[in-house]
């Protein structure tokens, strides 16, 4: 297991006045920094292993989208949408005077990355799209929708891990209980009463449509990455992101590479050796 490295906890304010959180890992200022954007129910802990992996080599910023982790929950659940997330990230970049970055986007974070490239092409120097594309499979969306916004809690990490294993065994079929506990500690937190609960606002489920198929607006957004170094990462067992969609994306992008991570579903954790090798190659291509 890769250590998380050292970082500073920092905050910025959204246009509608929310206090939003990010981790700032220092690195070589001569290198283009990385901004990590997590998935729908996820948070900065999904990327913390990259802090040590890139330690001192490159600045890496890991953000908690509104309603996740240490970021404030939105007053209006309708603001839990990709366009608002893009606006929040732009405001952060302006706040810290960051003109451009390499975006690592997992699932929803990849949608945010594509929209960012479409609306602010000068901001995106490179992109990692982790198990996501403009077309999404209904099977995966149904699985996500069944569990989204379920506010159950657990007494111990072992209980949380066993529940997560039951729900998601097809994603990581080779995980041991120890690995499921480590996985659960990224998704859950212990509250003040000692109960282990999901670390996001249950209201993010309210705008969730859960309708699969193609999204022409996102296909158009993808075109903004046509000449941007891009890594399309796909879990071989993914129920959300098909090989056909990945290949179609690859055909549309001049500087994209497709890497399939074996024995993992939606989504690769980015700790897999195949993922790390692919990320290293992407960073080299951007530089």
N, C-alpha and C positions, 0 to 999 in steps of 0.2 A: 504494500500500500504506500502511495506517495504521500509525503507530509504536505501540510497545507501552506507552509511558508509564513512569512511575516507580512502584516498588512495594517493599514489604518482604517478604522470605521469612520466613514464620512457621510454627510447628508446634503441634499439639495432640495429646493422647493419647486413644486410643480406650478403651472400657471394658475390652477385653481386652489393653491395654497396648501397642498399636502406636503408633509415632511417625508422625503424618500431617502432610502439608504443605499449605500454602495460600499464595497471594499476596494481599497486602492493599494495594489501591490507595486512597490517601486521597481524601476528597471532603467535600462539605458535609454536616456532621452533622445539619443540619435536614431533609435529604432521606432517605427510606427507602433503605437500602443494597440492593445487589444481591448475590446469591450465585449463582455460576455452577457448574453441575454437568455434567461432560462425559459423553460416551458410553462404551460398553463398553470399548474399547481406547484411549481418548483421555485427554487430560490438560489442564492449565491453558493450554498454549500455543494451544489452539483458541480461547481467548477473549482472548488478550493484546491484540489490536487494539482491544478495547473499553476498555482501560485509558486510552489516549490520547483516544479518542472521548468518554469521560465524564470526562476529566481535570479534577479539582477540583470537578466538578459534583455528584458522587455517589460515596460509597464503594462500591467493588466488590471482592468477595472471590471468588477463583477457587480451587477446591479440587481437589486430587488425591485421588481415591478410593483407598482402601487397595489396594496392589498396582500403583499407577500412578505414573509420574514419580518425584518425590522422597519419596513416601509409602512407608512400610515394607511389605514383602510379608507377607501373612497366614501364620501358622503352619498354619492349617487352611483349605484351599481352600473348604470348605463355607460359610465366612463371606463369600465373594464372592457376595452376594445383596442385593437392593434393600432389604429390611428392615434389614439390618445397616448399609447405607450411610445410611439415614435416621437410625438411632441415632447413627452417627458424626457426622452433620451437626448433630443436636440437641446433642450433647456439645460441639461447636465453638461453637455459638451460646451455650450456657450459659457456656462458658469465657471468651468475649469479651463477655459480657453484652449479647447482641443478642436482643431480644425478637421481632422480626419482620423480614422481608426480602422483596424481590421475587426470585423464583427464575427463573433462566434454565436450562432443562434440555434438553440435546440428547440425543435417543434415550434410552438408559438413564437419563440425567439427568432426562428428562421423566417417566419412570416413578417415579423417586425423588421428584420434585416432587409428583406426584399422591398418592403414599402419604403424604408429609409433610403435605399438605393434609388428608388423611383422618384421620390420627392426631393431628396438632397444628395444627388450623385457624387458631389464633391466630398461628402463626408465618409464615403465607403471606399477604402483602399484595397480591401480584400474581404472575402466572405466564406464562412463555414456554415453550410445549411445542414443541420444534423437531423436526419430522418424526417424531412418535411419537404413538400412541394406544393404547387398550385392545385394539384388533384390529391384528395385524401380519400382513403377507403372507408366505407361505411362501417365495416366490422370494427375497426379500431376506434372510430368515433363512438360507436355504441358502447364499447367497453369503457371508454373514458367517461361517457355520460352517465353510466350506471353507478359510478363511484364518486363523481364530482359533487362536492358540497355535502358529503356525508360527514357529519360532525361527531362521529363516535370517538371514544377515548379509551385508553388502556392503562393498566396498572404498572406494567413493566415493559421494558424494551423487547423482551422476548415475546410477549403477547402481541405487541405491535408488529414485530417482524414476522411472526407466524401468520398473522392476518394478511400482511402485505404479500407474503409468499403464496398464500392461497389465492389471492386476487391476481397476482402478476407472475406466476411461475412460468408462463409461456414466454415472458420477456427475458428472464435469466434462468434458463432450465438447469444450469450447472451450479447455481449458488448454494452454499452451505448456510446453516442457520447463522453462523458468525457473519457471513457476508450480507444476509438479509437484515441483520441488526444494524450493520454499518450503513446499508442502503436506507433503512428506516430513519436513522438519525439525520439524514439529509432532508427528509420529507416532513418529519414530525418534530415537535418541541415539547419540553416538559413545562407545564404551566405552574402558576404560583401555588396551586393546591396539590402538586405532585402528580397530576394526571398527564398522560402523553397524548397530545392532540395534533392534528394536522396544522401546519404553519402557514395558513392562508385564510383570507376572508371567505366564509362560506357563500357570500353573495356573488362571488365570481361566476357561480353557476347560473345566475339569473339571465345574463345576456347570451349564454351558450346555446347555439342553435342545434348543433349535433347533426347537421346535414352534410353528407359526404358528396363526392363527385368533384367536378372541375369548377374552378373559380377563374373566370376570364380576367377579372381585375388583377388577380395575383399573377396570372400568366403575363399580363402586360407589365406588371411591376418587375417580374423576373428579367425582362428584356434590358433593364437598366444595368444588369450585371454582365451583359454580353461580352464586354472587353475588360472585365474585372477578374483578377485571379480568384477562383472560387473552388471550394472543395464541397462536393455533394457526398455526404456520408449516409450510408443506409445500413440498418440492421438487417441481417439476412432473414430473420424471423419476424420482421416488422408486419403488423396487421394494419398499419396506417399509411405507409409509404411504399408503393409498389415498385418493382424493378422497372416496369414499363414507364411509369412516370419519371423515374430517375433517368432513364435512357432518353426520354423526350426532352428533359431539361438539359442533359448533356449535349444533345444535338443543337440546342438553341444558343449555347454559350461557347464562345471561342476560346476562353481561357479556363475552362472547368475541367476538373478531374473527378471521377466517380470511384469511391472506395466502398466496398461492402464488408461490413464487420461480421465475422462468423459467430454463430451461436448466441445471438442477442436479438431481441425484438425492439420495440419502440420504447425508449430510444437508446442508442449506445451511450455509455456513461462518459466517454472520452478518456477513460483510464485504460482501455484495451490497447495492447501494443499496436494493433493495426490502426487504431484511431490516432495514437501519438505519432506514429511514423507518417501518417497522412497529414497531420497538422504541421509537423516539422517541414514537410515538403511544401505545404502551402505558404508558410512563413518565408521560406527561402525564395519561392516564386514571387511573393510580394516585394521582398527586399531587392 
